[in-house]
Each structure stands twice: as structure tokens, then as C-alpha cells.
Amino acid sequence: ALPAAAESVLLLYGGQAGAGDAGVDSSLFLQVALINGVLLRTEVDRVSGQLTDPRSRFLGTRPPRLFATLVRGKLSMLALSSRPWLGYSNQGRFSISPLSYEALDYAA
């Protein structure tokens, strides 16, 4: 049920939990990068697996590649497209910001 083919997929816990902590306060989010440069983000119900609250954002002209990373001790997302983006949890809300850096192909 995607508008384009998926390039990269990443599951991350969000919310109040810290790095590597899948506590009861945290939600599970599915991030899907499409070949048309769009990032889809949806919440996954941890009991039923149902996908809710889908959101989308155009990241660039190249298909994004998604990588898990740590920001301030919390699991975050690095999306590499025609420009790099950082997705992170700030005060319980997920934010995604462009980075002032040249285009990257891979991250570790």
C-alpha cells in the first residue's frame, strides 16, 4: 500500500525511552524511505501490529537511505538523500532537520 517502491526501512522506538530502551512509555515507529525521495513515518501498535498516524516528508531527489544513530543518548535516524537529514526525539516529539553538510552515500 505504498505510493512508490521502498528503498530503505527502519524501526525505531520513540517517546520517553532512552537509547536501547524499549520501555512501556516508548512507541514503535516504522520509517520507510521511498525511491521517489519521500519518507513515510507511521506508528506501529506493539500488540496488534496495526499501522496508525502516517506522516510523509519529501527529503530530496535521491532515494533516501536510513541509518540508526545516537543523538544525546537516544536512538535517532540519519536519512541520506540529496542532502542529509537527522530525525530525533526532542521533548517527546519527533523532529527531522536538514544537516548543513554535503551529500553522503553511507553512514555507520
C-alpha positions as CSV (number, residue, x, y, z in Angstrom):
1,A,0.0,0.0,0.0
2,L,2.9,2.4,-0.8
3,P,2.8,5.1,-3.4
4,A,6.3,4.0,-4.7
5,A,8.8,1.2,-4.1
6,A,10.7,1.2,-0.8
7,E,14.4,2.0,-0.8
8,S,15.1,1.6,3.0
9,V,13.2,0.7,6.1
10,L,14.0,1.4,9.8
11,L,12.1,0.6,13.0
12,L,12.8,3.0,15.9
13,Y,11.4,3.4,19.4
14,G,10.4,7.0,20.2
15,G,9.0,8.9,23.1
16,Q,10.4,9.0,26.6
17,A,12.7,5.9,26.5
18,G,16.5,6.3,26.2
19,A,18.9,4.5,23.9
20,G,18.2,0.8,23.5
21,D,15.3,1.1,26.0
22,A,12.0,-0.3,24.7
23,G,10.1,0.7,27.9
24,V,6.3,1.0,28.2
25,D,6.5,4.8,27.7
26,S,8.0,4.4,24.2
27,S,6.2,4.0,20.9
28,L,7.4,2.0,17.9
29,F,7.7,3.8,14.6
30,L,8.2,2.4,11.2
31,Q,10.2,4.7,8.8
32,V,10.1,3.9,5.1
33,A,12.2,5.7,2.6
34,L,10.7,5.6,-1.0
35,I,12.6,5.7,-4.3
36,N,10.8,9.0,-5.1
37,G,12.6,10.8,-2.2
38,V,9.7,10.7,0.3
39,L,10.0,9.5,3.9
40,L,6.9,7.8,5.3
41,R,6.6,7.5,9.1
42,T,3.9,5.6,10.9
43,E,3.3,4.4,14.4
44,V,3.2,0.6,14.9
45,D,0.9,-0.9,17.6
46,R,3.1,-3.1,19.7
47,V,0.2,-5.6,20.3
48,S,-1.7,-5.9,17.0
49,G,1.0,-4.6,14.6
50,Q,-1.6,-2.1,13.1
51,L,-0.1,1.0,11.5
52,T,-1.6,4.3,12.6
53,D,-0.9,8.1,12.1
54,P,1.0,8.0,8.8
55,R,3.1,11.1,8.0
56,S,5.2,11.9,5.0
57,R,8.0,14.3,4.1
58,F,10.0,14.9,0.9
59,L,13.7,14.6,1.6
60,G,15.3,15.1,-1.7
61,T,15.8,14.0,-5.3
62,R,17.7,10.8,-4.5
63,P,16.2,7.8,-2.8
64,P,16.9,8.1,0.9
65,R,18.9,5.5,2.8
66,L,18.1,5.2,6.5
67,F,20.5,4.6,9.3
68,A,20.1,4.3,13.1
69,T,22.3,6.6,15.2
70,L,22.5,8.1,18.7
71,V,21.8,11.7,19.5
72,R,22.2,12.8,23.1
73,G,21.9,9.1,24.2
74,K,18.7,8.5,22.3
75,L,18.1,6.4,19.2
76,S,17.7,8.6,16.2
77,M,17.6,8.4,12.4
78,L,20.0,9.6,9.8
79,A,18.4,9.8,6.3
80,L,20.8,10.3,3.4
81,S,19.3,11.7,0.2
82,S,20.5,14.6,-2.0
83,R,21.1,16.2,1.4
84,P,21.4,14.5,4.8
85,W,18.6,14.8,7.4
86,L,18.6,14.0,11.1
87,G,15.4,12.6,12.8
88,Y,15.4,12.8,16.5
89,S,13.2,12.9,19.6
90,N,13.1,16.3,21.3
91,Q,10.8,16.8,24.4
92,G,8.7,13.8,23.4
93,R,8.2,15.0,19.8
94,F,9.9,13.6,16.7
95,S,11.7,16.3,14.6
96,I,13.5,16.0,11.3
97,S,16.1,18.6,10.4
98,P,18.3,19.0,7.3
99,L,22.1,19.0,8.1
100,S,24.4,21.6,6.6
101,Y,26.7,19.0,5.0
102,E,27.5,17.6,1.6
103,A,25.5,14.6,0.3
104,L,26.6,11.3,1.9
105,D,26.2,7.8,0.5
106,Y,26.6,5.7,3.7
107,A,26.9,6.1,7.4
108,A,27.9,3.8,10.3
